[in-house]
Amino acid sequence: MNDSMSIPHLIMNASLVVQVVMLLLLAASVASWVVIFQRSFALARAKKAQREFDERFWSGIDLNELYQDVPENHDAQGAEHVFRAGFREFNRLMPKTRSSEAVLDGVQRSQRVALSREEDRLNANLTLLATVASASPYIGLFGTVWGIMGSFQSLSMAQQATLSTVAPWIAEALVATAMGLFAAIPAVIFYNRLSSIASRLLGEYEDFAEEFHSILHRNLQGRGNSQSA
């Protein structure tokens, strides 16, 4: 390949506007890969923590013991966070009211807040991937259009129209297009994949919240029946 048509040479000798476009796309690609690795590891840890807590919760351990096993300053996540928020509110309301409905409503509110925070945690920075996936092709297209405009200007000033006159401009325009796709394609793939994992985990947290609410409801009914007897 002729050195003048090599990709590094085209990038270094591209017009200022196209170079800025390429720099933006490179920065977007680097940022998206940072988010991809960071969120992949975070979601893998969340899945592992979910499995471990699920096993402990359904092992038959006493709920008070499970609640006290984790220090107050521990940053609980996932279903464990939902459990601690609900059980803390349950213990706070039980001495204050005899209304089972009031206790369960309070537990449900606490769980909703915990679920909302977990949703934010699971989806953290995924909007950046969505932005890169949707915007990068258009940014690359802008660089392409600018390069094509340069090729026509070069052609109009040339005394003899030859391919060598417009080839560098068209080549740098295509490089901008390629860089836009290079940034967008991984962002699209991993946004869909990571969003799917986050949605699945959030669904598991919501299922746990419903099951835990049912357990507390049965416990309160059992206490009410024993007191009435």
Secondary structure, 3 states (H helix, E strand, C coil): CCHHHCHHHHHHCCCHHHHHHHHHHHHHHHHHHHHHHHHHHHHHHHHHHHHHHHHHHCCCCCHHHHHHHCCCCCCCCHHHHHHHHHHHHHHHHCCCCCCHHHHHHHHHHHHHHHHHHHHHHHCCCHHHHHHHHHHHHHHHHHHHHHHHHHHHHHHHHCCCCCHHHHHHHHHHHHHHHHHHHHHHHHHHHHHHHHHHHHHHHHHHHHHHHHHHHHHHHHHHHHHHHHHHC
